Amino acid sequence: MANPSKMTAISRATSRGVWSFASVIQVVAAWRTRASQRHALRRLDRHMLRDIGLSEAEAARECARRFWQD
């Protein structure tokens, strides 16, 4: 089994075969955060992307990912 401190809420829940209300809330919160971050990334222009060390292609790949994809 993987290191429990590095496991996400979803992997802990699925490894045990049970889903608690708290683990569902944690997963949904992570999805919302991820979606929000990708939306913010989508709004950055070329110069801002360069400031954070990303190319336009890298940003486009990240923005194309679904909210549930880590």
PyMOL Python script that loads the backbone (N, CA, C, O; Angstrom):
from pymol import cmd

cmd.read_pdbstr("""\
ATOM      1  N   MET A   1       0.843  -1.181   0.000  1.00  0.00           N
ATOM      2  CA  MET A   1       0.000   0.000   0.000  1.00  0.00           C
ATOM      3  C   MET A   1       0.882   1.236   0.000  1.00  0.00           C
ATOM      4  O   MET A   1       1.985   1.213   0.547  1.00  0.00           O
ATOM      5  N   ALA A   2       0.407   2.310  -0.607  1.00  0.00           N
ATOM      6  CA  ALA A   2       1.173   3.548  -0.712  1.00  0.00           C
ATOM      7  C   ALA A   2       1.289   4.229   0.637  1.00  0.00           C
ATOM      8  O   ALA A   2       0.596   3.876   1.592  1.00  0.00           O
ATOM      9  N   ASN A   3       2.167   5.198   0.700  1.00  0.00           N
ATOM     10  CA  ASN A   3       2.365   5.977   1.906  1.00  0.00           C
ATOM     11  C   ASN A   3       1.075   6.728   2.238  1.00  0.00           C
ATOM     12  O   ASN A   3       0.633   7.551   1.437  1.00  0.00           O
ATOM     13  N   PRO A   4       0.451   6.467   3.405  1.00  0.00           N
ATOM     14  CA  PRO A   4      -0.832   7.084   3.734  1.00  0.00           C
ATOM     15  C   PRO A   4      -0.782   8.613   3.771  1.00  0.00           C
ATOM     16  O   PRO A   4      -1.788   9.262   3.484  1.00  0.00           O
ATOM     17  N   SER A   5       0.352   9.193   4.112  1.00  0.00           N
ATOM     18  CA  SER A   5       0.425  10.646   4.174  1.00  0.00           C
ATOM     19  C   SER A   5       0.382  11.278   2.791  1.00  0.00           C
ATOM     20  O   SER A   5       0.037  12.452   2.659  1.00  0.00           O
ATOM     21  N   LYS A   6       0.727  10.519   1.764  1.00  0.00           N
ATOM     22  CA  LYS A   6       0.731  11.049   0.403  1.00  0.00           C
ATOM     23  C   LYS A   6      -0.509  10.659  -0.381  1.00  0.00           C
ATOM     24  O   LYS A   6      -0.662  11.080  -1.527  1.00  0.00           O
ATOM     25  N   MET A   7      -1.389   9.876   0.199  1.00  0.00           N
ATOM     26  CA  MET A   7      -2.585   9.443  -0.494  1.00  0.00           C
ATOM     27  C   MET A   7      -3.642  10.545  -0.455  1.00  0.00           C
ATOM     28  O   MET A   7      -3.765  11.255   0.543  1.00  0.00           O
ATOM     29  N   THR A   8      -4.390  10.684  -1.523  1.00  0.00           N
ATOM     30  CA  THR A   8      -5.469  11.655  -1.550  1.00  0.00           C
ATOM     31  C   THR A   8      -6.694  11.067  -0.863  1.00  0.00           C
ATOM     32  O   THR A   8      -6.749   9.867  -0.592  1.00  0.00           O
ATOM     33  N   ALA A   9      -7.660  11.908  -0.589  1.00  0.00           N
ATOM     34  CA  ALA A   9      -8.891  11.446   0.057  1.00  0.00           C
ATOM     35  C   ALA A   9      -9.585  10.394  -0.790  1.00  0.00           C
ATOM     36  O   ALA A   9     -10.122   9.420  -0.262  1.00  0.00           O
ATOM     37  N   ILE A  10      -9.574  10.586  -2.087  1.00  0.00           N
ATOM     38  CA  ILE A  10     -10.259   9.631  -2.971  1.00  0.00           C
ATOM     39  C   ILE A  10      -9.546   8.283  -2.977  1.00  0.00           C
ATOM     40  O   ILE A  10     -10.200   7.241  -2.970  1.00  0.00           O
ATOM     41  N   SER A  11      -8.207   8.291  -2.989  1.00  0.00           N
ATOM     42  CA  SER A  11      -7.502   7.008  -3.003  1.00  0.00           C
ATOM     43  C   SER A  11      -7.628   6.302  -1.661  1.00  0.00           C
ATOM     44  O   SER A  11      -7.685   5.073  -1.622  1.00  0.00           O
ATOM     45  N   ARG A  12      -7.675   7.059  -0.543  1.00  0.00           N
ATOM     46  CA  ARG A  12      -7.881   6.422   0.765  1.00  0.00           C
ATOM     47  C   ARG A  12      -9.256   5.780   0.820  1.00  0.00           C
ATOM     48  O   ARG A  12      -9.403   4.658   1.304  1.00  0.00           O
ATOM     49  N   ALA A  13     -10.263   6.490   0.325  1.00  0.00           N
ATOM     50  CA  ALA A  13     -11.635   5.967   0.380  1.00  0.00           C
ATOM     51  C   ALA A  13     -11.785   4.729  -0.487  1.00  0.00           C
ATOM     52  O   ALA A  13     -12.403   3.749  -0.072  1.00  0.00           O
ATOM     53  N   THR A  14     -11.222   4.766  -1.689  1.00  0.00           N
ATOM     54  CA  THR A  14     -11.378   3.612  -2.571  1.00  0.00           C
ATOM     55  C   THR A  14     -10.551   2.430  -2.105  1.00  0.00           C
ATOM     56  O   THR A  14     -10.938   1.282  -2.326  1.00  0.00           O
ATOM     57  N   SER A  15      -9.407   2.690  -1.458  1.00  0.00           N
ATOM     58  CA  SER A  15      -8.603   1.572  -0.977  1.00  0.00           C
ATOM     59  C   SER A  15      -9.309   0.852   0.165  1.00  0.00           C
ATOM     60  O   SER A  15      -9.137  -0.355   0.337  1.00  0.00           O
ATOM     61  N   ARG A  16     -10.095   1.574   0.941  1.00  0.00           N
ATOM     62  CA  ARG A  16     -10.859   0.962   2.030  1.00  0.00           C
ATOM     63  C   ARG A  16     -12.198   0.433   1.547  1.00  0.00           C
ATOM     64  O   ARG A  16     -12.824  -0.387   2.218  1.00  0.00           O
ATOM     65  N   GLY A  17     -12.644   0.900   0.380  1.00  0.00           N
ATOM     66  CA  GLY A  17     -13.927   0.454  -0.143  1.00  0.00           C
ATOM     67  C   GLY A  17     -15.113   1.186   0.462  1.00  0.00           C
ATOM     68  O   GLY A  17     -16.258   0.789   0.246  1.00  0.00           O
ATOM     69  N   VAL A  18     -14.857   2.248   1.215  1.00  0.00           N
ATOM     70  CA  VAL A  18     -15.954   3.013   1.819  1.00  0.00           C
ATOM     71  C   VAL A  18     -15.763   4.493   1.534  1.00  0.00           C
ATOM     72  O   VAL A  18     -14.645   4.980   1.368  1.00  0.00           O
ATOM     73  N   TRP A  19     -16.869   5.177   1.483  1.00  0.00           N
ATOM     74  CA  TRP A  19     -16.854   6.625   1.266  1.00  0.00           C
ATOM     75  C   TRP A  19     -17.574   7.278   2.437  1.00  0.00           C
ATOM     76  O   TRP A  19     -18.765   7.046   2.642  1.00  0.00           O
ATOM     77  N   SER A  20     -16.870   8.077   3.191  1.00  0.00           N
ATOM     78  CA  SER A  20     -17.535   8.836   4.249  1.00  0.00           C
ATOM     79  C   SER A  20     -17.989  10.163   3.663  1.00  0.00           C
ATOM     80  O   SER A  20     -17.518  10.583   2.606  1.00  0.00           O
ATOM     81  N   PHE A  21     -18.891  10.806   4.350  1.00  0.00           N
ATOM     82  CA  PHE A  21     -19.361  12.117   3.909  1.00  0.00           C
ATOM     83  C   PHE A  21     -18.193  13.090   3.826  1.00  0.00           C
ATOM     84  O   PHE A  21     -18.113  13.884   2.889  1.00  0.00           O
ATOM     85  N   ALA A  22     -17.291  13.036   4.797  1.00  0.00           N
ATOM     86  CA  ALA A  22     -16.131  13.934   4.811  1.00  0.00           C
ATOM     87  C   ALA A  22     -15.226  13.700   3.608  1.00  0.00           C
ATOM     88  O   ALA A  22     -14.707  14.657   3.034  1.00  0.00           O
ATOM     89  N   SER A  23     -15.029  12.444   3.217  1.00  0.00           N
ATOM     90  CA  SER A  23     -14.157  12.183   2.071  1.00  0.00           C
ATOM     91  C   SER A  23     -14.803  12.668   0.780  1.00  0.00           C
ATOM     92  O   SER A  23     -14.107  13.137  -0.120  1.00  0.00           O
ATOM     93  N   VAL A  24     -16.116  12.563   0.678  1.00  0.00           N
ATOM     94  CA  VAL A  24     -16.819  13.076  -0.503  1.00  0.00           C
ATOM     95  C   VAL A  24     -16.671  14.595  -0.561  1.00  0.00           C
ATOM     96  O   VAL A  24     -16.408  15.148  -1.629  1.00  0.00           O
ATOM     97  N   ILE A  25     -16.835  15.265   0.558  1.00  0.00           N
ATOM     98  CA  ILE A  25     -16.685  16.718   0.621  1.00  0.00           C
ATOM     99  C   ILE A  25     -15.264  17.122   0.226  1.00  0.00           C
ATOM    100  O   ILE A  25     -15.084  18.094  -0.508  1.00  0.00           O
ATOM    101  N   GLN A  26     -14.264  16.396   0.698  1.00  0.00           N
ATOM    102  CA  GLN A  26     -12.866  16.697   0.345  1.00  0.00           C
ATOM    103  C   GLN A  26     -12.627  16.549  -1.155  1.00  0.00           C
ATOM    104  O   GLN A  26     -11.935  17.370  -1.758  1.00  0.00           O
ATOM    105  N   VAL A  27     -13.187  15.526  -1.747  1.00  0.00           N
ATOM    106  CA  VAL A  27     -13.010  15.295  -3.183  1.00  0.00           C
ATOM    107  C   VAL A  27     -13.683  16.400  -3.984  1.00  0.00           C
ATOM    108  O   VAL A  27     -13.096  16.929  -4.928  1.00  0.00           O
ATOM    109  N   VAL A  28     -14.903  16.749  -3.614  1.00  0.00           N
ATOM    110  CA  VAL A  28     -15.621  17.814  -4.321  1.00  0.00           C
ATOM    111  C   VAL A  28     -14.887  19.145  -4.171  1.00  0.00           C
ATOM    112  O   VAL A  28     -14.805  19.917  -5.126  1.00  0.00           O
ATOM    113  N   ALA A  29     -14.357  19.417  -2.985  1.00  0.00           N
ATOM    114  CA  ALA A  29     -13.599  20.653  -2.770  1.00  0.00           C
ATOM    115  C   ALA A  29     -12.344  20.678  -3.643  1.00  0.00           C
ATOM    116  O   ALA A  29     -11.998  21.717  -4.205  1.00  0.00           O
ATOM    117  N   ALA A  30     -11.669  19.546  -3.756  1.00  0.00           N
ATOM    118  CA  ALA A  30     -10.472  19.473  -4.605  1.00  0.00           C
ATOM    119  C   ALA A  30     -10.845  19.696  -6.064  1.00  0.00           C
ATOM    120  O   ALA A  30     -10.120  20.376  -6.790  1.00  0.00           O
ATOM    121  N   TRP A  31     -11.966  19.131  -6.502  1.00  0.00           N
ATOM    122  CA  TRP A  31     -12.420  19.329  -7.879  1.00  0.00           C
ATOM    123  C   TRP A  31     -12.731  20.797  -8.154  1.00  0.00           C
ATOM    124  O   TRP A  31     -12.362  21.330  -9.201  1.00  0.00           O
ATOM    125  N   ARG A  32     -13.411  21.446  -7.212  1.00  0.00           N
ATOM    126  CA  ARG A  32     -13.752  22.865  -7.390  1.00  0.00           C
ATOM    127  C   ARG A  32     -12.499  23.723  -7.444  1.00  0.00           C
ATOM    128  O   ARG A  32     -12.404  24.633  -8.267  1.00  0.00           O
ATOM    129  N   THR A  33     -11.539  23.442  -6.578  1.00  0.00           N
ATOM    130  CA  THR A  33     -10.283  24.186  -6.578  1.00  0.00           C
ATOM    131  C   THR A  33      -9.551  24.007  -7.897  1.00  0.00           C
ATOM    132  O   THR A  33      -9.069  24.974  -8.486  1.00  0.00           O
ATOM    133  N   ARG A  34      -9.471  22.770  -8.354  1.00  0.00           N
ATOM    134  CA  ARG A  34      -8.788  22.469  -9.610  1.00  0.00           C
ATOM    135  C   ARG A  34      -9.461  23.174 -10.790  1.00  0.00           C
ATOM    136  O   ARG A  34      -8.780  23.738 -11.647  1.00  0.00           O
ATOM    137  N   ALA A  35     -10.782  23.145 -10.837  1.00  0.00           N
ATOM    138  CA  ALA A  35     -11.518  23.807 -11.918  1.00  0.00           C
ATOM    139  C   ALA A  35     -11.283  25.319 -11.880  1.00  0.00           C
ATOM    140  O   ALA A  35     -11.101  25.948 -12.922  1.00  0.00           O
ATOM    141  N   SER A  36     -11.287  25.889 -10.698  1.00  0.00           N
ATOM    142  CA  SER A  36     -11.061  27.326 -10.546  1.00  0.00           C
ATOM    143  C   SER A  36      -9.654  27.717 -10.987  1.00  0.00           C
ATOM    144  O   SER A  36      -9.471  28.728 -11.665  1.00  0.00           O
ATOM    145  N   GLN A  37      -8.666  26.920 -10.603  1.00  0.00           N
ATOM    146  CA  GLN A  37      -7.283  27.210 -10.987  1.00  0.00           C
ATOM    147  C   GLN A  37      -7.094  27.107 -12.493  1.00  0.00           C
ATOM    148  O   GLN A  37      -6.390  27.925 -13.085  1.00  0.00           O
ATOM    149  N   ARG A  38      -7.702  26.131 -13.109  1.00  0.00           N
ATOM    150  CA  ARG A  38      -7.579  25.988 -14.566  1.00  0.00           C
ATOM    151  C   ARG A  38      -8.299  27.118 -15.293  1.00  0.00           C
ATOM    152  O   ARG A  38      -7.852  27.565 -16.349  1.00  0.00           O
ATOM    153  N   HIS A  39      -9.406  27.577 -14.730  1.00  0.00           N
ATOM    154  CA  HIS A  39     -10.104  28.710 -15.327  1.00  0.00           C
ATOM    155  C   HIS A  39      -9.237  29.969 -15.241  1.00  0.00           C
ATOM    156  O   HIS A  39      -9.161  30.737 -16.200  1.00  0.00           O
ATOM    157  N   ALA A  40      -8.588  30.181 -14.102  1.00  0.00           N
ATOM    158  CA  ALA A  40      -7.701  31.335 -13.941  1.00  0.00           C
ATOM    159  C   ALA A  40      -6.512  31.237 -14.897  1.00  0.00           C
ATOM    160  O   ALA A  40      -6.099  32.241 -15.477  1.00  0.00           O
ATOM    161  N   LEU A  41      -5.973  30.058 -15.058  1.00  0.00           N
ATOM    162  CA  LEU A  41      -4.848  29.847 -15.974  1.00  0.00           C
ATOM    163  C   LEU A  41      -5.253  30.172 -17.410  1.00  0.00           C
ATOM    164  O   LEU A  41      -4.465  30.733 -18.171  1.00  0.00           O
ATOM    165  N   ARG A  42      -6.475  29.819 -17.772  1.00  0.00           N
ATOM    166  CA  ARG A  42      -6.982  30.075 -19.118  1.00  0.00           C
ATOM    167  C   ARG A  42      -7.028  31.570 -19.430  1.00  0.00           C
ATOM    168  O   ARG A  42      -6.913  31.963 -20.591  1.00  0.00           O
ATOM    169  N   ARG A  43      -7.195  32.404 -18.407  1.00  0.00           N
ATOM    170  CA  ARG A  43      -7.311  33.843 -18.614  1.00  0.00           C
ATOM    171  C   ARG A  43      -5.963  34.561 -18.730  1.00  0.00           C
ATOM    172  O   ARG A  43      -5.934  35.743 -19.075  1.00  0.00           O
ATOM    173  N   LEU A  44      -4.857  33.884 -18.452  1.00  0.00           N
ATOM    174  CA  LEU A  44      -3.542  34.528 -18.503  1.00  0.00           C
ATOM    175  C   LEU A  44      -3.077  34.716 -19.944  1.00  0.00           C
ATOM    176  O   LEU A  44      -3.283  33.853 -20.797  1.00  0.00           O
ATOM    177  N   ASP A  45      -2.447  35.856 -20.195  1.00  0.00           N
ATOM    178  CA  ASP A  45      -1.897  36.086 -21.537  1.00  0.00           C
ATOM    179  C   ASP A  45      -0.474  35.527 -21.629  1.00  0.00           C
ATOM    180  O   ASP A  45       0.067  35.024 -20.644  1.00  0.00           O
ATOM    181  N   ARG A  46       0.114  35.620 -22.798  1.00  0.00           N
ATOM    182  CA  ARG A  46       1.436  35.043 -23.064  1.00  0.00           C
ATOM    183  C   ARG A  46       2.499  35.569 -22.097  1.00  0.00           C
ATOM    184  O   ARG A  46       3.339  34.809 -21.615  1.00  0.00           O
ATOM    185  N   HIS A  47       2.456  36.862 -21.821  1.00  0.00           N
ATOM    186  CA  HIS A  47       3.463  37.463 -20.939  1.00  0.00           C
ATOM    187  C   HIS A  47       3.316  36.969 -19.494  1.00  0.00           C
ATOM    188  O   HIS A  47       4.309  36.706 -18.815  1.00  0.00           O
ATOM    189  N   MET A  48       2.089  36.848 -19.044  1.00  0.00           N
ATOM    190  CA  MET A  48       1.855  36.336 -17.684  1.00  0.00           C
ATOM    191  C   MET A  48       2.272  34.873 -17.579  1.00  0.00           C
ATOM    192  O   MET A  48       2.840  34.452 -16.571  1.00  0.00           O
ATOM    193  N   LEU A  49       1.988  34.106 -18.622  1.00  0.00           N
ATOM    194  CA  LEU A  49       2.403  32.696 -18.614  1.00  0.00           C
ATOM    195  C   LEU A  49       3.920  32.587 -18.545  1.00  0.00           C
ATOM    196  O   LEU A  49       4.454  31.744 -17.824  1.00  0.00           O
ATOM    197  N   ARG A  50       4.611  33.439 -19.295  1.00  0.00           N
ATOM    198  CA  ARG A  50       6.072  33.417 -19.274  1.00  0.00           C
ATOM    199  C   ARG A  50       6.587  33.747 -17.867  1.00  0.00           C
ATOM    200  O   ARG A  50       7.576  33.170 -17.416  1.00  0.00           O
ATOM    201  N   ASP A  51       5.913  34.678 -17.176  1.00  0.00           N
ATOM    202  CA  ASP A  51       6.312  35.039 -15.813  1.00  0.00           C
ATOM    203  C   ASP A  51       6.244  33.853 -14.850  1.00  0.00           C
ATOM    204  O   ASP A  51       7.045  33.758 -13.921  1.00  0.00           O
ATOM    205  N   ILE A  52       5.293  32.956 -15.072  1.00  0.00           N
ATOM    206  CA  ILE A  52       5.181  31.792 -14.185  1.00  0.00           C
ATOM    207  C   ILE A  52       5.859  30.551 -14.755  1.00  0.00           C
ATOM    208  O   ILE A  52       5.776  29.467 -14.178  1.00  0.00           O
ATOM    209  N   GLY A  53       6.524  30.718 -15.885  1.00  0.00           N
ATOM    210  CA  GLY A  53       7.335  29.630 -16.431  1.00  0.00           C
ATOM    211  C   GLY A  53       6.581  28.609 -17.255  1.00  0.00           C
ATOM    212  O   GLY A  53       7.012  27.460 -17.355  1.00  0.00           O
ATOM    213  N   LEU A  54       5.459  29.003 -17.850  1.00  0.00           N
ATOM    214  CA  LEU A  54       4.697  28.077 -18.690  1.00  0.00           C
ATOM    215  C   LEU A  54       4.627  28.597 -20.120  1.00  0.00           C
ATOM    216  O   LEU A  54       4.560  29.804 -20.356  1.00  0.00           O
ATOM    217  N   SER A  55       4.644  27.678 -21.056  1.00  0.00           N
ATOM    218  CA  SER A  55       4.423  28.050 -22.452  1.00  0.00           C
ATOM    219  C   SER A  55       2.916  28.050 -22.706  1.00  0.00           C
ATOM    220  O   SER A  55       2.142  27.535 -21.899  1.00  0.00           O
ATOM    221  N   GLU A  56       2.517  28.620 -23.810  1.00  0.00           N
ATOM    222  CA  GLU A  56       1.092  28.611 -24.161  1.00  0.00           C
ATOM    223  C   GLU A  56       0.600  27.188 -24.374  1.00  0.00           C
ATOM    224  O   GLU A  56      -0.532  26.858 -24.018  1.00  0.00           O
ATOM    225  N   ALA A  57       1.444  26.349 -24.951  1.00  0.00           N
ATOM    226  CA  ALA A  57       1.062  24.949 -25.190  1.00  0.00           C
ATOM    227  C   ALA A  57       0.870  24.200 -23.873  1.00  0.00           C
ATOM    228  O   ALA A  57      -0.083  23.434 -23.728  1.00  0.00           O
ATOM    229  N   GLU A  58       1.764  24.415 -22.920  1.00  0.00           N
ATOM    230  CA  GLU A  58       1.635  23.755 -21.612  1.00  0.00           C
ATOM    231  C   GLU A  58       0.357  24.200 -20.901  1.00  0.00           C
ATOM    232  O   GLU A  58      -0.359  23.386 -20.317  1.00  0.00           O
ATOM    233  N   ALA A  59       0.084  25.503 -20.961  1.00  0.00           N
ATOM    234  CA  ALA A  59      -1.128  26.026 -20.331  1.00  0.00           C
ATOM    235  C   ALA A  59      -2.372  25.457 -21.012  1.00  0.00           C
ATOM    236  O   ALA A  59      -3.336  25.096 -20.337  1.00  0.00           O
ATOM    237  N   ALA A  60      -2.356  25.375 -22.331  1.00  0.00           N
ATOM    238  CA  ALA A  60      -3.501  24.833 -23.066  1.00  0.00           C
ATOM    239  C   ALA A  60      -3.744  23.367 -22.706  1.00  0.00           C
ATOM    240  O   ALA A  60      -4.891  22.947 -22.553  1.00  0.00           O
ATOM    241  N   ARG A  61      -2.661  22.584 -22.569  1.00  0.00           N
ATOM    242  CA  ARG A  61      -2.809  21.177 -22.177  1.00  0.00           C
ATOM    243  C   ARG A  61      -3.431  21.063 -20.790  1.00  0.00           C
ATOM    244  O   ARG A  61      -4.327  20.248 -20.566  1.00  0.00           O
ATOM    245  N   GLU A  62      -2.950  21.886 -19.862  1.00  0.00           N
ATOM    246  CA  GLU A  62      -3.487  21.842 -18.498  1.00  0.00           C
ATOM    247  C   GLU A  62      -4.951  22.271 -18.475  1.00  0.00           C
ATOM    248  O   GLU A  62      -5.757  21.659 -17.774  1.00  0.00           O
ATOM    249  N   CYS A  63      -5.303  23.295 -19.216  1.00  0.00           N
ATOM    250  CA  CYS A  63      -6.682  23.789 -19.246  1.00  0.00           C
ATOM    251  C   CYS A  63      -7.630  22.801 -19.917  1.00  0.00           C
ATOM    252  O   CYS A  63      -8.827  22.806 -19.630  1.00  0.00           O
ATOM    253  N   ALA A  64      -7.120  21.967 -20.795  1.00  0.00           N
ATOM    254  CA  ALA A  64      -7.951  20.989 -21.494  1.00  0.00           C
ATOM    255  C   ALA A  64      -8.307  19.794 -20.612  1.00  0.00           C
ATOM    256  O   ALA A  64      -9.228  19.041 -20.927  1.00  0.00           O
ATOM    257  N   ARG A  65      -7.588  19.623 -19.520  1.00  0.00           N
ATOM    258  CA  ARG A  65      -7.869  18.501 -18.630  1.00  0.00           C
ATOM    259  C   ARG A  65      -9.190  18.720 -17.901  1.00  0.00           C
ATOM    260  O   ARG A  65      -9.577  19.860 -17.640  1.00  0.00           O
ATOM    261  N   ARG A  66      -9.873  17.647 -17.578  1.00  0.00           N
ATOM    262  CA  ARG A  66     -11.136  17.709 -16.852  1.00  0.00           C
ATOM    263  C   ARG A  66     -10.868  17.980 -15.373  1.00  0.00           C
ATOM    264  O   ARG A  66      -9.778  17.703 -14.873  1.00  0.00           O
ATOM    265  N   PHE A  67     -11.856  18.515 -14.685  1.00  0.00           N
ATOM    266  CA  PHE A  67     -11.673  18.887 -13.280  1.00  0.00           C
ATOM    267  C   PHE A  67     -11.341  17.706 -12.380  1.00  0.00           C
ATOM    268  O   PHE A  67     -10.728  17.886 -11.328  1.00  0.00           O
ATOM    269  N   TRP A  68     -11.732  16.519 -12.771  1.00  0.00           N
ATOM    270  CA  TRP A  68     -11.451  15.345 -11.926  1.00  0.00           C
ATOM    271  C   TRP A  68     -10.068  14.755 -12.199  1.00  0.00           C
ATOM    272  O   TRP A  68      -9.628  13.859 -11.479  1.00  0.00           O
ATOM    273  N   GLN A  69      -9.387  15.242 -13.217  1.00  0.00           N
ATOM    274  CA  GLN A  69      -8.050  14.732 -13.546  1.00  0.00           C
ATOM    275  C   GLN A  69      -6.994  15.507 -12.768  1.00  0.00           C
ATOM    276  O   GLN A  69      -6.894  16.728 -12.882  1.00  0.00           O
ATOM    277  N   ASP A  70      -6.220  14.794 -11.989  1.00  0.00           N
ATOM    278  CA  ASP A  70      -5.178  15.412 -11.169  1.00  0.00           C
ATOM    279  C   ASP A  70      -3.957  15.708 -11.977  1.00  0.00           C
ATOM    280  O   ASP A  70      -2.977  16.231 -11.447  1.00  0.00           O
TER     281      ASP A  70
END
""", "prot")
cmd.dss("prot")
cmd.show_as("cartoon", "prot")
cmd.util.cbc("prot")
cmd.orient("prot")
